[in-house]
Amino acid sequence: MLFSDLPIIEPILRAIDDEGYTTPTPIQAAAIPTILSGRDFLGCAQTGTGKTAAFAIPILQLLYAKKDQPPGLRPSPLSGGQNTTPMTRGDKGGLKRKIKTLIVTPTRELAIQIEESFRAYGRYTGLHQTVIFGGVKQGNQTERLRQGVDILIATPGRLLDLMGQGYVSLADIEIFVLDEADRMLDMGFINDIKKLLKVIPVKRQTLFFSATMAPEIMTLAGTILRNPEKVEITPVSTTAETISQFVYHIDKGSKNSLIVHLLEDPKIKNVLVFTRTKHGADKVVKFLVGRGIVAEAIHGNKSQNNRQRALSNFKEQTTRVLVATDIASRGIDIDALEYMINYDIPNISETYVHRIGRTGRAGAKGVAISFCDNDDVQHLRDIEKLISKKIPVVEDHPFPKMNVIPSNREKAIEAKAGAGRGRGSSDPRFQKTSRDDRFSQPKREGHSHQKPRTSERVHGADKTPASRPAPGGSYSRPSTPGNRPSGPKGSGAKKGYYGGR
């Protein structure tokens, strides 16, 4: 199917062609005709499936259809063109556009991305859109609202603030879009959404998008949708087949050094790194910058200007490493991103699916690497259960764990066999060994869970045993090719970390 096969008008088709797209994604092919028909829509689609265009294109077409009406009259797309409402006068004497479509999204970055999509696909329609979000002065935003817009993209906090100041009226809303509903609930915006629903007209078309369909999401959808068309493009637990996934079992103190090691591969032009906390993101950036690697962080403590600059630099590849937290990353939309790293494995399994969905978009190949320390072992097992797949383990790298920790199942077997022998048993995994002896012990297949080695902090740097390279320091190259992960690098999880890429 091509975009030209869908009931899309010529001005929008021309804009789509300008953007270089010819074939709609599954969510676009399903959503566009349904939304154009006026039905409510419930879409479950993972990150990177093209869902923004799935609602932007039909919304632009519905609003464009009203442009031929007599001046000052704006019919509702849900009323068959019979009921009309006058436009109001703007500050400069012209007819002021009323807000007909409201898109609410959880983060500033995502709001900006959506506005950019509306601007791109609507460039030949003459429709006006704007975006409002917190973290910046409101002057430019309120001036744009005074001039009048057809489409408003907003984050909940700034929207309610400007409504309270009288800059925004939702009395004429005909299409309401709730995007990233699952993240909206995670961030505690449910009460803000309820406030908005009280002032938005009951007679409206509602579009609801979420990457997951947990029970609480379905409950929310049930309160705001009327007989919706439900489209679930892929199960929420699946990851794109084009993404190669690998895991490194590693001590916490070696994670930074492993990133530096991986970045020695010139094929990795840029990489998106996820951390669990804002403080952790800043620490990773500081370490990388200290090793001569251009890196920036993007998280909630950064100003809006800093976040936008970091994202722009990353897209232009002037910044090689972008370190992000989950919430801040929701607005990152980079088609050509090939590599991502889970510096910290997420404690919510579905978040893993969202994270790695940043790469391998639109059928492109991607590589997702996860660093697993002892605190993340259970999270890794939960993820593998969710995606119904064992993630290949990379064992051949310069920073293996120092010791093996048995799984709960292995502990139970050992307890039955030895009746409380504990670590004094004859099992060689639990024998006390010297540091050098540990490296000569055979590696276990599968997921090796090892006891963390202790690491002291000396003047802000890791102090590691003499037989191991210090994080970020130099280390000698293994003399045999098999000991150094090759290429995106390597052929198979045991020999390299990119599985023949």
N, C-alpha and C positions, 0 to 999 in steps of 0.2 A: 504494500500500500504506500502511496505517496501523499504528501500534504495536498496536492492538487486533486486527489480523489475524495477528500473531505469537503464538506459544505462551507468552505472558507472563502470570503470575498477577496477580490483582486488586490486591494491595497495592502491587506495583511499578508496575502501570499507573496507579494513582491518584497515585503519586509523580511519574511521568512527566508526567501531566496537570497536576500542581501546578507543574511546571517550565515548562509552556507548550508542550510538544512533542506533536505528533500524528503526524508522518510520519517514519519512520526514514530515515537517510541510507543510501546503498548499502552501506557497510561494516557498518552495524548490521543491515540486512536480511539480509546474507550471513552475518555472524558469529553472531548470536544463536541461530538454530536449530542451527547446527553445534556451538557450545559447549554448548548444552543437551543435545545428544546424547552428550556425553562425549568427542568426538574432539579430538585435538590440532589446533591452528589456526595457520596461517601467514598473517599479514595484511600486505600492502603498501599503505599508505595515506598520503597526504600530510597535513601538518598542517592541522587545521581540518575534517577529514572526520567527526568524531564517533567516533573509534576508542575513546576512553575509555569512553563509554557502551556501545560495542559489546562490551566484555568485562565492564564493571561490572554491567550488567543481568542477563546470564545467570549470572554468579558468585553474585550475591545470591539468585537463584532457586534455584540448586543447593543453597546452604547453607540457605535457608529451608525447603526440603523436608525437612530433617532435624529441624526443630523439634518435630515431632509424635512423635518417637521417645521411648521411656521415659527418664526422667531418668537422667543419668549415662552414657547410651549414645549414641555418635555414629557412624552408619554411613557408609561411604565411598560417594560418588556413583558411583564406578567399580566397586563390588563388588555392585551390585544390592541393597544394603541388608542383605546377609547378614553381613558381618564388622563387628563393633562394637568400639569401644574406649572404656574408661571415661574420664570427665572427672576431673580432679584437683581437690582442694580448694584454694580460694583463701585469701588471708591472713585473710579475714573469715569463714571457715567455709563459705561457699557453694561450689557447684560452679564450678570455674574453667574458663573456655573455653580450648580449645587452638587454636593457630593452624592453620587449615585452608587458608587461601589466602595466598600470598605474591606481592606485586607489587613487582618491582625496577625502578627507574627511575634515570636518570643524575643528575638535578638536584633540589635541594631544592624549587624552585618547582613543578616538574612533580609531584613527590610530593605536595605540598600540594593541588594541583589535583585529583589523582586521589582523594585522601581526601575532598575536598569532594563529588566526584561520587558516591562510595559512600554518603556520609552523606545526600545529597539523594535518591538513588533507593532507598535502603534505610530511609527514615525510618519506614515502617510495618511493617518486618520484625522489629524487635527484635534485629537483628544488631549486633555491635559491631566497630568498626574503629578503627585508630589509624595514625599516620604517624611514622616516625623518620628523622632526618636530622642531619647534622653542622652545626657552626657555632653551636650553642646548647648550653646546659647540658643534661645528660641526665636530670636529676631528674624532670621532668614526664613524660618519655617512659617511663622505667623504672617509674614508679608506675602508669601506664596498662597497661603490660605485666603488672605484678603482678596487676592486677585481672582480666586475661584478655581476649583479643580473638579474634574469628573471622577477621578479615582484617587483614593487616599490609602496609602500604605503606612501602617503605624505599629509601634510597640505599645503595649497596654498602658504603661505608666505615663508616658508623655501624652498619649491620646486623652486619658482621663484628666490630666492636668490642663490641657488646652481646652477641653470641653468645659471644665470648671471656670476658666477665664473667659469663656464666650467666643472663642475663636473657631470652634468646631461645632456644627450641628449635624446630627445623624437622622434628622426627621425625614429626609428624602431618600434614605438608603433603600436600594432595590436589590442589590446583590451583596451578600456578606460572606467573606471567606475567612475561615479559621485555618491557618496553616501551622504545621508542626504542632498539632494538638497535644501529642504525647509529651513533647518538651515543655509546652505551656503548663501542663499540670505538674511536671517535675520541678519547674521553677516557681511554683506557688501562685500562678496567675489565675487560678480558678475563680476567685472572688471578683477579680477585675472583669473577667469574661461575663460573669453573672450581672455585674453592673451595666455592662454594655448592652446585654440582651434586653434589659428593662427599657432602654431608650430607642433601640432600633425597631422600626416598624415590624409588626407581626407578619404583614404581607410582604414577603421577600423571598428571594431565592438564596439558599444557603449551601455553601460548598465547604466540605470538611475534609481535611487531609491530615493523615498521621502515618508515621512509619511503623507503628505497632497498633495492635487492636486488643489491648489488655481490657479486662472487664470495666475498669473505671473510665476508659476511653469510650467504650460502647455506651456506657451510662450517660456520659456527657453528650455523645452524638444523638442519643435517643431523645434528649430534652430539647434539642434545637433543630433537628431535621424532620421533614415531613415526607414520608414515603420516598426515601432517597433511592437512587440507583447506586448500588454498592459494587465497587470494582476493587478486587485485590489482585494486584499484578503478580506478585510473588509471595510465597509464605514469608512471614516476618522472621523466620529462623534461618533463612537461606542466605548464602553469600554468592556473589557473582562468580560464575565458573571461570571467568577470565582472570580472576585474582589468585595469584599463587601465595599461599600462606605458609609461614615458617615461624618456629619458636626457638629461642635460645634460652636454655636454663643457665642462669648466671647469678652471681652474688650482687647485691645492691651496689656495693662499692665499685664494681667494674662496669656498670652500665654506660657511664660517660665515655670510658675508654673504648668500649665496643662500638659506640656510635662513630668515634673518630676512626676506628679501624674500618668500618663499613664505608665511610666516606672517602677512603683512599681509592675507591673504585671510581674512575673518571666517568663511567657511564651514569652514575647517579648525579644528575645535574642539580636536582633539588629534592628535598624530602620533607614531608609533614610529620612532626613528632607530637604525640599526645602524652601529656602528663596528667596526673590525677588532681594536682593542686596548682594554684597560681604561683605559690612560692617555689614549688618544684620546677615549674616552667622557667622562672627567672634564674634558678641555679644552673639548669642545663645550658641556657643561653650564655651565662657568664663563663662557664667552663669552655664551651665551644669557641667563643670569641677569644678567650685566652690562648687557644690553640690555633688561632689564625683562620677560623672558619666563620664566615659571615652568617650570623644567626640573629633572629628577633623573636620576641614572644608576643602572643596575642591572648589577652585574658581580661576579665572584668575590671581589674585595677588599672588598666591602661586607659588613657584618654581616648576619646573617639578619633581624634586626629592621628594619634600614634598607631591606633589599630588599623586605620585605613591606610596609613603610609606603609606599615609592615606588610599588609596584605598586597598592596600594589607592588612593593619591592619583590615580594615572593612570586607574584604572577609574572613579573618581568625578568625573573631569575637573577636579579642583582643581590637578593638574599637567598642563600642556598638552603638554609634550614629555618623553617617556621615552627616554633614550639607553641602548642595551643592546649587549652583546656577544652572540655567537651562543649560547654555552653557557648564559649566564644567561637568555636569552630563551625557552628551551625550555619553561618553565612559564607563559609569558604566554598566557592564554586569555581573549580579550576579543571577544565576539561582534560588537559594534558598531563595531569599529575600521575606519575607512575609509581612512586615509592612512598610508603608511610611506615612509621614505626610506633608501636605501642611501648613507650618507655615504661609506663605503668599499665599493666593489664587492668581493664575496667572491672569494677566489682558488680556491675550490672551486665549480664550477658548480652542483652539486646544492644547495649551501647557499643559492644565490639562490632556488631554488624554495621551500625551507623558509621563507626570510625573507618573501617576498611572500605566502606562504600565511597569514600573520598577519592579512591583510586579505581582504575578499571572501569571508567564510566563509558556509557554508550558503546559497549562491546570492545573497548580498548583493553589492552593487557595491563595488569597492575601487580605490584608486589607488596604484601603486608607482612611485616616482621614484628614479632612480639618478644619482649624481654620478660622472662619469668623468674622471679626470685622466690624464696620460700614462702613469703607472705601471699604470693599470687597463685600458688599451686591449685588451691581449691577453685579459685575464679577460673583458671584455665580449664579445669574439668567441667565446670558448669557451662562454659562456652562450647566446649566440644560436644556436650550433651545437647545443647540447644541447636547447633548447626549439624548435628548427626555426622560428625566428621572428626577424625583424629588429625590434628595439625602436625605436620612433619617436624621432627626435632633436628636441629643442626647441632651436631656434637663436635665437629672439627673446627674449632676456632681458638684464638689465643687466650680466652678468659673463661675456661670451664669452671664449674663449681668445685670447691675444695673437698666436699664430702657428700655422700649420698644419704638422703633421708628416706626411709621406706614409706610407702603409702599405708593407709589405714588397713587395707586388705593384707598387705605383707606383714604388718605388725600383728594382726590377728593370727596369721599362719604361724609366725614365729612364736607367739605366746603359747599356742597349742602344742607346738613341737618341743619347746624348751621349758614350759611351765614356769615362766618368770625368769629365764636366764638373762633377759635384758641384753645389754650391749656387751656383756662378757661372753656371749655365745661364740660358738665356733664358726658362725657365719662370717666370712671374710669382710662383708660390708660393714660389720659392726666392730671389727677389731681396731684397736688403737694403732695407728701407724704414724711414722714420721711424715713430714711434709713432702719429702721427695718420694717416699713410697707410694703416696696417694696417686701420683701421676702414672705409676706403673701398673695400677690396678685396672683390670678389664672394665670397659664401660658397659652399662646395662642398656639393653635395647629399650626403645620407647621413651617415655618421659622420665628422666632421671631427677629425683627430688633429693637435694643434697643439703647438708647442714651449712648454714651461712658461716663464712669465715669472718673473724672479727677484723675491724678496720678502725684505726685511730685517725683522728683529724689533727694534722699538724700545720698550723698557719694556713688553714683553709684548703689543704690538699690531703689526699688519701695517702696514708703510710701503709704500704703493703709488704708482704714478705719478700725477701731478696730474690727468690726464685720466680717472682711474678713481676711484670712491668707495672709501674705506677700508672694510674689512670691518666691518659693523655700523654704519657711519656713514650720514649722510643722502645721498640721491642724488635728483636731479631726476626728476620723472615725464616720460616721453616725451609729447609733445603729441598724438601720433596714437594712436588706440585700438589699432591693430595692433601697436604697439611694446610694449605692456604686456600680458602674458598675461592673458586675461580668464577669469574665473570658474572655479572648477573647473567651471573657469576656461578658456575658450578653445574653439576648434573646429578640431581638427587639430593635429598635432605641430608644424608650422612656425609656426602662428599663436599657439598657446597650449600649455599643457602638460597639459591634461586631456581632450583629445579629445572635446569636445562635452558634457562632464559639467556 
